[in-house]
Amino acid sequence: MTKYIVAIDQSTSGTKALLVDEQAQVVMKKTKAHEQYYPQPGWVAHDPTEIYENVKELLNEVVNREVLAEKQVVGLAMTNQRETVLVWDKTTGEPIHHAIVWQCRRTATLCDALKQQGYEEKIFEKTGLTVDPYFSATKVKWILEQVPGALEKARSGQLLLGTIDSWLIWKLTDGAVHATDVTNASRTSLYNINTLGWDEEILDIMGIPKSMLPEVKSCNALFGHIADEEIHAKGLPISGVIGDSQAALFGQKCFEPGMAKATYGTGTSVLMQTGELVRGGNGLVTSVAWGIDGKVSYALEGIIHSTGDTMNWLIDQLELFGDVGELEPLAAKLPDNEGVYLIPAFVGLGAPYWDPHARAAIVGLTRSSGKAHIARAALESTAYQVKDAVTLIAQESGITVKALRTDGGATKNRFLMQFQADMLGADVRTSDLAELSAMGSVYLAGLGFGVWESLDRIRTLNEDSQVYSAQLAEDLRDSWYEGWQKAVNGIISSQK
């Protein structure tokens, strides 16, 4: 009898539910988008109740009663957008404010104040993360300070906080389990990656009571059982909980130190698995790659805020294109970018710049510039930013990235993948499996549920891929990349 794992992939733009068999093949997938809220320029929020209702609906679509009756579904795996955080009342189960999304820059002033008070080095040493609005801690601090009565309720033990995984687990288990996994914990700026525990000194700095925090577990641990009466899959165990970028790293089978991947989504995460703790610098962050049976592996990461979201901007705000498929043939019509660069600092810049105040710009336009130039500049901006991150990771770790494994919707864009290989001067491998983040969580859940006995067994699954090799002359690569660097640095300088 075939065994199945059902997976929830809760991302920035929507939620997916997948049914995956023991050969790691996706046999069913359902998706649903959720609303994006932009209450002020640079602010981004989600309704966590809407997200949970979508999860319930999708679970019931994917897992029917007949399959459950035959005990073919062994459990639920979960991966989620990282850093997005919310606070809820543990008695009513209601959020006290919308979830503040990882993209949101509303806490830039709070972060500046923490830096001015001299906390940046201490927080970096303990958490591996820079002081930046991207991470969860200042978002929680903002909620507690801005929502009337919140801080008093938090101090009296009435409120809980969590990233999206914690919220979903708490709701799915009907409030029985308040937990997170070690990867999501390591992205909050509240978790000490040296001691592997919540850091009380940072909690004091942020003014966050420890009673609000979830228990931290290994990714393949048991996170309770579904208890919501409205879900067909009631009683299923939950395991394989991991943040989406780390899930993609695991899904790409980067099991050995030095292996690296890039996930192209709303933003892009470039991660290299290092095994032991390796300190980043110059805009890199250090995180937990995953935890299995109480043992953690670490990763260095370059974070890019806007890649896929840049394409959404061209479509939704500028209305230059009907869909992303129009960009590739337009970009390919031009032999080069003719000096046009798009700097997608819509919510600031990530690694290696870490400038939350930078704003987007298009430079180098001439009277002959048209849609093709903007399409090409938008796609190229993703490849340039990934090269920024890969170069920095190699410099900081001393390990050369000889090949980059990639996943996400943008990997279907052949122009982008070839240009990425050209910019890196290295092979770029795209997996034929589109759902790498979900599969990472499924692999971990499979270890937890005993579907697969080892990493060696997982290595044999889903091996189909396409490889793009560098074709661009080195002098052209250097010249175009130098143009990018001049454009970015010029924009940063002009806006200060």
C-alpha positions in Angstrom: 0.0 0.0 0.0 1.4 3.4 -1.1 2.2 5.8 1.7 1.7 9.5 1.3 2.8 12.7 3.1 0.7 15.8 2.8 2.7 19.1 2.8 1.8 22.7 3.4 4.0 25.3 1.8 2.9 28.7 3.2 4.7 31.4 1.2 4.6 35.2 0.9 2.0 35.3 -1.9 -0.1 32.2 -1.1 -0.4 28.7 0.2 0.1 25.3 -1.5 -1.0 21.9 -0.3 0.7 18.9 -1.9 0.2 15.1 -1.7 3.5 13.3 -2.1 4.0 9.6 -2.4 6.8 7.5 -1.1 8.7 7.8 -4.4 8.7 11.6 -3.7 6.4 12.3 -6.6 3.8 15.0 -6.3 0.5 13.4 -7.1 -1.8 16.3 -6.2 -1.3 20.0 -5.7 -3.8 22.8 -4.8 -3.0 26.5 -4.3 -4.7 29.6 -3.0 -3.4 33.2 -2.8 -4.0 35.5 0.1 -4.4 39.3 0.3 -1.3 41.5 0.5 -1.8 44.6 2.6 0.3 47.8 2.1 -0.9 50.2 4.8 1.9 52.7 4.1 4.8 52.9 1.6 7.3 50.2 2.5 4.9 48.4 4.9 3.6 44.9 4.1 1.2 42.8 6.1 -0.9 39.6 5.9 -4.1 38.5 7.7 -3.1 35.3 9.6 -6.7 34.2 10.0 -7.1 34.3 6.2 -3.9 32.2 5.9 -5.1 29.6 8.3 -8.5 29.3 6.7 -6.8 28.8 3.3 -4.6 26.1 4.9 -7.7 24.3 6.2 -9.5 24.5 2.8 -6.5 23.2 0.9 -5.9 20.3 3.3 -9.5 19.2 2.9 -9.1 19.4 -0.9 -5.9 17.3 -1.0 -6.7 14.7 1.6 -10.0 13.0 1.1 -11.7 10.7 3.7 -11.2 7.6 1.5 -7.4 7.9 1.5 -7.4 8.7 5.2 -9.6 5.7 5.9 -7.0 3.4 4.4 -4.3 5.0 6.6 -2.2 5.8 3.5 -1.4 9.4 4.7 1.2 9.1 7.4 1.5 12.8 8.4 1.7 16.5 7.6 4.9 18.3 6.7 5.2 22.1 6.7 7.4 24.9 5.3 6.7 28.6 5.6 7.8 32.1 4.7 10.4 33.1 7.2 10.7 36.2 9.5 7.0 37.1 9.0 5.7 37.2 12.6 2.5 37.8 14.5 1.2 38.1 18.1 -2.0 36.5 19.3 -4.2 36.2 22.4 -3.7 32.6 23.8 -7.2 32.6 25.3 -9.3 33.9 22.3 -6.9 32.6 19.7 -7.2 35.9 17.8 -4.3 37.8 16.4 -3.9 41.3 18.0 -2.6 42.7 14.7 -2.0 41.6 11.2 1.2 39.6 10.7 4.1 41.8 9.7 5.8 40.4 6.6 9.5 39.9 6.2 9.5 42.5 3.4 8.1 45.2 5.7 10.4 48.2 6.5 8.2 49.8 9.2 10.9 49.1 11.9 13.8 50.8 10.1 13.8 53.6 12.7 13.8 51.0 15.5 16.7 49.3 13.9 18.6 52.6 13.6 18.0 53.3 17.3 19.4 49.8 18.3 22.5 50.5 16.2 23.0 53.9 17.8 22.7 52.3 21.2 25.5 50.0 20.4 23.6 46.7 20.2 24.5 45.7 16.6 27.7 43.8 17.3 26.2 42.0 20.3 23.1 40.9 18.4 25.2 39.8 15.4 27.5 37.7 17.6 24.6 36.0 19.4 22.2 35.5 16.5 24.3 35.6 13.3 21.9 38.2 11.9 22.3 41.9 11.2 20.1 44.5 12.8 17.5 45.0 10.1 13.7 45.3 9.7 13.9 42.0 7.7 14.1 39.9 10.9 11.3 39.3 13.3 12.4 40.8 16.6 11.8 44.5 15.9 8.4 43.6 14.3 7.3 42.0 17.6 8.7 45.0 19.5 6.7 47.3 17.2 3.4 45.4 17.7 3.8 45.4 21.5 4.5 49.1 21.5 1.9 50.2 19.0 -1.1 48.0 19.8 -2.9 49.5 22.9 -2.6 47.4 25.9 -0.4 44.7 24.2 2.7 45.1 26.3 0.7 44.8 29.6 -1.0 41.7 28.3 2.3 40.2 27.1 3.8 40.8 30.6 0.9 39.1 32.2 1.3 36.0 30.1 -1.8 36.5 27.9 -0.1 36.8 24.5 2.0 34.4 22.3 4.2 35.2 19.4 5.4 33.1 16.5 6.4 32.9 12.9 3.9 31.5 10.5 4.8 27.9 11.3 4.1 28.5 15.0 0.8 30.1 14.3 -0.3 27.2 12.0 0.8 24.5 14.4 -1.0 26.2 17.3 -4.2 26.5 15.3 -4.0 23.0 13.8 -3.4 21.4 17.2 -6.3 23.5 18.6 -3.9 25.4 20.9 -2.3 22.3 22.3 1.2 23.0 20.9 3.1 26.3 20.8 6.3 25.3 19.0 8.7 26.2 16.2 11.6 24.5 14.5 15.2 25.5 14.9 15.5 27.2 11.5 12.6 29.5 11.9 13.8 30.3 15.5 17.2 31.2 14.1 15.6 33.9 11.8 13.9 35.9 14.6 17.0 37.7 16.0 15.9 36.4 19.4 17.6 33.0 19.2 21.2 32.4 20.2 22.8 30.2 17.5 25.8 29.4 19.8 23.8 28.1 22.7 20.8 27.0 20.7 18.3 28.7 22.9 16.2 31.9 23.3 18.6 34.7 24.4 17.3 36.4 27.5 19.6 39.5 27.1 18.2 40.2 23.6 14.7 39.6 24.9 15.3 42.3 27.5 16.8 44.7 24.9 13.7 44.2 22.7 11.2 44.3 25.7 9.7 40.9 24.8 8.6 38.6 27.6 10.0 35.1 27.3 6.6 33.7 28.1 5.5 34.6 24.6 8.0 32.4 22.9 7.4 28.9 21.4 9.3 25.7 22.2 12.1 25.0 19.7 12.3 21.6 18.2 14.4 19.7 15.5 12.9 19.8 12.1 12.1 16.1 12.1 10.6 16.1 15.6 6.9 15.5 16.3 5.0 18.8 16.5 1.7 17.4 17.8 -1.4 16.1 15.9 -4.1 17.9 13.9 -7.0 18.5 16.3 -9.2 21.0 14.3 -12.6 19.4 13.9 -13.1 21.0 10.6 -10.1 19.2 9.0 -10.6 15.8 7.4 -7.1 14.9 8.4 -7.7 15.2 12.1 -5.3 13.1 14.1 -2.5 13.2 11.6 1.0 13.9 13.2 3.0 17.0 12.2 6.7 16.8 11.4 9.2 18.2 8.8 8.8 21.8 9.9 11.4 24.1 8.4 11.7 27.7 7.0 11.3 27.8 3.2 14.8 28.7 2.2 16.4 26.1 4.4 13.7 23.7 3.1 14.9 24.3 -0.4 18.5 23.8 0.6 17.5 20.4 2.0 15.2 19.7 -1.0 18.2 20.4 -3.2 20.1 17.7 -1.2 22.9 20.1 -0.2 23.8 17.6 2.5 27.6 18.2 2.3 29.3 21.4 3.5 30.1 23.7 0.5 27.0 22.9 -1.5 24.9 26.0 -2.3 21.5 26.9 -3.7 19.4 29.9 -4.7 15.7 30.0 -4.3 14.0 32.5 -6.7 10.8 33.7 -5.2 9.4 37.1 -4.2 13.0 37.7 -3.0 15.9 35.3 -3.4 17.9 33.5 -0.7 21.4 32.2 -1.6 22.4 29.6 1.0 25.6 27.5 1.4 25.6 24.7 3.9 28.7 24.9 6.1 28.1 22.1 8.5 29.8 23.7 11.5 29.1 27.3 12.6 30.9 29.7 10.2 30.7 33.4 10.9 29.5 35.7 8.1 30.3 39.3 7.6 29.9 42.2 5.3 26.2 41.7 5.0 26.1 37.9 5.2 24.0 36.2 7.9 24.6 32.9 9.6 21.6 30.6 10.3 20.7 27.1 11.2 20.4 25.1 8.0 18.3 22.4 9.7 18.2 20.3 12.9 17.8 16.5 12.7 17.5 14.4 15.9 18.9 17.2 18.0 21.9 17.9 15.9 22.1 21.1 13.8 23.9 22.1 10.7 24.6 25.7 9.8 24.5 27.8 6.7 25.7 31.2 5.4 23.1 33.2 3.6 23.0 36.2 1.3 19.5 37.7 1.4 18.0 39.5 -1.6 14.8 41.4 -1.0 13.3 41.9 -4.5 13.7 39.5 -7.5 10.3 37.9 -8.5 8.7 40.9 -6.9 10.4 43.1 -9.4 8.6 41.3 -12.2 5.3 41.7 -10.3 6.0 45.4 -10.1 6.4 45.6 -13.9 3.1 43.7 -14.4 0.9 45.1 -11.6 2.1 48.7 -11.1 3.6 49.7 -14.4 1.3 47.4 -16.5 4.1 46.9 -19.0 3.5 43.2 -19.4 0.6 40.8 -19.1 2.6 38.0 -17.4 6.1 37.1 -16.7 6.3 34.9 -19.8 6.5 38.0 -21.9 9.8 39.2 -20.4 12.1 36.3 -21.7 11.6 36.8 -25.5 11.8 40.6 -25.2 15.0 40.4 -23.1 16.6 37.9 -25.6 16.0 40.3 -28.5 18.8 42.6 -27.3 22.4 41.7 -27.6 23.1 43.4 -24.3 21.5 45.9 -21.9 22.9 49.0 -23.6 23.8 50.4 -20.2 20.3 50.2 -18.7 20.3 48.8 -15.1 17.3 48.4 -12.8 18.1 48.6 -9.1 15.1 46.9 -7.4 15.4 48.5 -3.9 11.7 48.7 -3.4 12.1 47.7 0.2 15.7 48.5 0.6 18.7 46.4 -0.4 19.9 43.1 1.2 23.3 41.5 1.0 26.0 42.8 0.6 24.6 46.4 1.0 22.0 46.0 3.8 20.6 49.5 3.2 17.0 49.6 4.4 16.6 53.2 3.2 17.7 52.6 -0.4 15.0 53.1 -3.0 14.5 51.6 -6.5 15.7 53.2 -9.7 16.3 52.6 -13.4 19.5 54.2 -14.7 21.1 54.5 -18.1 17.9 55.2 -20.1 18.2 56.9 -23.4 15.6 58.1 -25.9 15.9 54.8 -27.7 15.2 52.7 -24.6 12.0 50.6 -24.6 10.2 47.8 -23.0 12.8 45.3 -24.0 15.5 47.2 -22.2 13.4 47.3 -19.0 12.5 43.6 -19.3 16.2 42.7 -19.7 17.3 45.1 -16.9 14.7 43.5 -14.6 15.8 40.0 -15.3 19.5 40.9 -15.2 19.0 42.6 -11.8 18.2 39.2 -10.3 21.3 37.6 -11.7 23.5 40.5 -10.6 22.2 40.3 -7.0 22.7 36.6 -6.8 26.3 37.1 -8.1 26.8 39.7 -5.3 25.7 37.1 -2.7 27.6 34.2 -4.1 30.8 36.2 -4.4 30.4 37.4 -0.8 29.8 33.9 0.5 32.9 32.6 -1.2 35.0 35.5 0.2 33.7 35.1 3.8 33.9 31.3 3.9 37.0 30.6 1.8 35.0 28.1 -0.2 34.4 28.6 -3.9 30.9 27.8 -5.1 31.6 25.7 -8.2 28.0 25.1 -9.1 24.7 26.6 -7.9 21.5 24.6 -7.5 18.5 26.7 -8.2 14.7 26.4 -7.6 11.6 28.6 -7.7 9.4 29.8 -10.5 12.1 32.0 -12.2 14.1 28.9 -13.0 11.7 28.3 -15.9 13.1 31.5 -17.5 15.9 30.2 -19.8 17.3 33.7 -20.4 17.7 34.3 -16.7 19.3 30.9 -15.9 21.8 31.3 -18.8 22.6 34.8 -17.8 23.0 33.6 -14.2 25.5 31.0 -15.3 27.3 33.6 -17.4 27.6 36.1 -14.5 28.8 33.4 -12.1 31.2 31.8 -14.5 29.9 28.5 -13.1 27.3 25.9 -13.8 23.7 26.5 -12.7 21.6 23.4 -12.1 17.8 23.7 -12.2 15.8 20.9 -10.8 12.9 19.5 -12.8 11.0 19.4 -9.5 9.3 22.7 -9.1 8.4 22.4 -5.4 11.8 22.2 -3.7 10.8 24.0 -0.5 7.8 21.7 0.0 10.0 18.6 -0.9 12.6 19.6 1.7 9.9 19.6 4.4 8.6 16.3 3.0 12.0 14.7 3.1 12.5 15.7 6.7 9.0 14.5 7.6 9.7 11.3 5.8 12.7 10.8 8.1 10.6 11.5 11.1 7.8 9.2 10.0 10.1 6.4 8.8 9.1 6.6 5.2 12.8 7.0 4.2 15.4 5.5 6.4 18.4 7.8 5.6 19.8 10.7 3.6 21.4 8.2 1.2 17.9 7.0 0.3 16.7 10.5 -0.2 19.7 11.2 -2.5 18.2 8.7 -5.0 14.9 10.6 -5.3 14.0 13.2 -8.0 17.4 13.4 -9.7 16.3 15.0 -13.0 17.8 18.4 -13.7 19.0 20.8 -16.4 22.5 22.4 -16.3 23.3 25.8 -17.8 27.1 26.4 -18.4 28.7 29.8 -18.7 29.1 31.0 -22.3 29.9 34.7 -21.9 33.4 35.9 -22.5 35.1 36.9 -19.2 35.8 40.5 -20.2 32.2 41.1 -21.1 31.1 39.5 -17.8 33.4 41.7 -15.8 32.4 44.8 -17.8 28.6 44.3 -17.3 29.0 43.4 -13.7 31.1 46.5 -13.1 28.3 48.5 -14.7 25.9 47.0 -12.1 28.1 47.8 -9.2 28.5 51.4 -10.3 24.8 51.8 -10.8 23.9 50.4 -7.3 26.6 52.3 -5.5 25.7 55.5 -7.3 22.0 55.2 -6.2 23.0 54.5 -2.6 25.3 57.5 -2.6 22.8 59.8 -4.2 20.1 58.9 -1.7 22.1 59.6 1.4 
